[in-house]
Amino acid sequence: MEVVKVCVVKAGNIGSAPLLELLLDERADRSDIDVRVISSGAKLNPEQAEEIAEKVFDFKPDLVLVVSPNAALPGPSKIREVMAKAGVPTISITDAPGKRAREDIEGKNQGYII
């Protein structure tokens, strides 16, 4: 059985962030998925964002979920940029102010949930 590797990248704080990885494997009993979480803590500026984005590659994920408030801010935008350059499938999960990032996300052939 192939194991799908999912990396959850958390930049800043948004209400749904603590639950996301648990939705995928709450009881840690699935053998078809491996989930890792990388976080910048409360900060979401471009420097921290780039640092955590680069750490994603140590895990070699099949999918990256970027979770942040306001995906249009420079920090979350930097994470998407790094993932796009590497060709890693990415979905951004954000709040209403993140609607301003839709065009950028779509332009990188990435997905989003707002």
C-alpha positions, 0 to 999 in steps of 0.5 A, spaced: 500 500 500 502 506 498 503 511 503 500 518 502 505 524 505 501 530 507 505 536 510 500 541 514 504 548 514 501 553 519 503 560 519 500 564 524 493 562 528 487 561 525 481 557 528 481 551 524 489 550 525 489 545 531 484 540 528 486 540 521 491 534 521 487 530 526 481 530 521 486 526 516 488 521 522 485 522 529 486 516 532 493 515 528 491 508 526 491 509 518 496 506 514 495 509 508 497 516 510 503 520 514 502 527 516 507 532 519 506 539 522 510 545 521 509 551 524 511 558 525 508 559 531 504 566 532 508 569 527 507 569 519 512 574 516 516 572 510 522 570 514 519 565 518 514 563 512 520 561 508 524 558 513 518 553 515 517 552 507 524 550 506 523 545 512 517 541 508 522 538 503 525 534 509 519 530 509 518 529 501 510 530 502 505 528 496 501 534 498 502 540 502 496 544 506 498 551 508 493 554 513 494 561 515 489 567 516 489 572 510 492 568 505 494 574 501 499 577 506 506 576 504 508 570 509 503 565 506 504 568 499 511 566 500 510 559 502 505 558 496 511 561 492 516 556 495 511 550 494 510 552 487 517 553 485 518 546 487 512 543 484 509 540 490 501 540 490 498 545 495 492 547 498 491 553 502 486 554 507 484 561 510 479 566 512 475 571 509 480 576 508 484 571 504 479 572 498 484 577 495 489 571 494 485 567 490 488 569 483 495 568 486 493 561 488 489 559 482 495 562 478 500 557 481 495 551 479 494 551 487 487 549 491 484 553 496 479 553 501 476 560 504 
